[in-house]
Each structure stands twice: as structure tokens, then as C-alpha cells.
């Protein structure tokens, strides 16, 4: 488990990707999603 410098739990963060329904470049959104999934984010729990 990840701890902060004093031994307590670290602050939480949420990474969210949103786009307009009218945005037609699905490949660009998919590339961003894949890049986020590929990041090493210790302590992160994937929601979906």
C-alpha cells in the first residue's frame, strides 16, 4: 500500500476523461484512454 511521508494514507485523486458527444475523432479519445491506462499510478483503483 502507498503511504504518505508520515505513514498515513496518501491524498486521493480521480482521473476522468470526458468528451463532447459531437467530437468525431474516436481514435484520439481511444489513444488518450490507452495512455491513461498505461500510466503507473500507485494506489489507483480502476472504476470501469
Secondary structure, 3 states (H helix, E strand, C coil): CCECCCCCECCCCCCCCCCCCCCCCHHHHHHHHHHHHHCCCCCCCCCC
